[in-house]
Amino acid sequence: MDELLKFLVKSLVENEEAVEVTKEEDEKAITYRVKVAENDLGKVIGKNGKTAMSIRTIIKSIANKLHKKVFVKFED
């Protein structure tokens, strides 16, 4: 799941080296914090947040198999 999230984000941005994905996990939930370059943030979020929602949907569908809640937060 970590590698998939990195792959999805890196395929959207121009500055791939600036992409950082950190993971915080507890018993019931996983929180991913995705940091990208400031000029790439709009590409990751997309118009009206549709790209970000799509990324979250993909990651959440995988997490359902693990019976955990997943949160993906985008930061610059």
C-alpha positions as CSV (number, residue, x, y, z in Angstrom):
1,M,0.0,0.0,0.0
2,D,2.9,2.4,0.8
3,E,4.6,1.8,-2.6
4,L,1.3,2.2,-4.5
5,L,0.6,5.5,-2.9
6,K,4.2,6.7,-3.7
7,F,3.8,5.5,-7.3
8,L,0.5,7.3,-7.7
9,V,1.7,10.6,-6.4
10,K,5.1,10.4,-8.2
11,S,3.3,9.8,-11.5
12,L,1.4,13.0,-11.1
13,V,4.1,15.5,-10.1
14,E,7.0,17.0,-12.0
15,N,9.5,17.1,-9.0
16,E,9.5,13.4,-8.0
17,E,12.4,13.9,-5.6
18,A,10.3,16.2,-3.4
19,V,7.7,13.5,-2.8
20,E,7.7,12.3,0.8
21,V,5.2,9.8,2.2
22,T,5.2,9.2,6.0
23,K,3.1,6.6,7.7
24,E,1.6,6.7,11.2
25,E,-0.1,3.5,12.3
26,D,-2.0,2.5,15.4
27,E,-4.3,-0.4,16.2
28,K,-7.2,0.7,14.1
29,A,-6.1,3.4,11.7
30,I,-3.3,4.3,9.3
31,T,-2.5,7.9,8.5
32,Y,-0.4,8.8,5.5
33,R,1.0,12.3,5.1
34,V,2.0,13.1,1.6
35,K,4.4,16.0,1.1
36,V,5.1,17.4,-2.4
37,A,6.7,20.5,-3.8
38,E,4.5,23.6,-3.6
39,N,4.1,23.9,-7.3
40,D,2.9,20.2,-7.6
41,L,0.3,20.4,-4.9
42,G,-2.4,21.5,-7.3
43,K,-1.7,18.5,-9.6
44,V,-2.0,16.1,-6.7
45,I,-5.2,17.6,-5.4
46,G,-6.8,18.2,-8.8
47,K,-9.8,20.3,-9.8
48,N,-12.3,20.4,-6.9
49,G,-10.2,17.8,-5.1
50,K,-11.2,15.0,-7.5
51,T,-7.6,13.6,-7.9
52,A,-7.1,13.5,-4.2
53,M,-10.4,11.8,-3.6
54,S,-9.5,9.2,-6.2
55,I,-6.2,8.5,-4.6
56,R,-7.9,8.2,-1.2
57,T,-10.6,5.8,-2.7
58,I,-7.9,3.5,-4.1
59,I,-6.0,3.3,-0.9
60,K,-9.1,2.9,1.3
61,S,-10.3,0.0,-0.9
62,I,-7.0,-1.8,-0.3
63,A,-7.2,-1.0,3.5
64,N,-10.6,-2.6,3.7
65,K,-9.0,-6.0,3.4
66,L,-6.8,-5.2,6.4
67,H,-9.9,-4.0,8.4
68,K,-8.3,-0.7,9.2
69,K,-9.3,2.9,8.5
70,V,-6.9,4.9,6.3
71,F,-6.5,8.6,6.0
72,V,-4.4,10.3,3.3
73,K,-3.4,13.9,4.0
74,F,-1.7,16.1,1.4
75,E,0.7,18.8,2.5
76,D,3.1,21.1,0.7
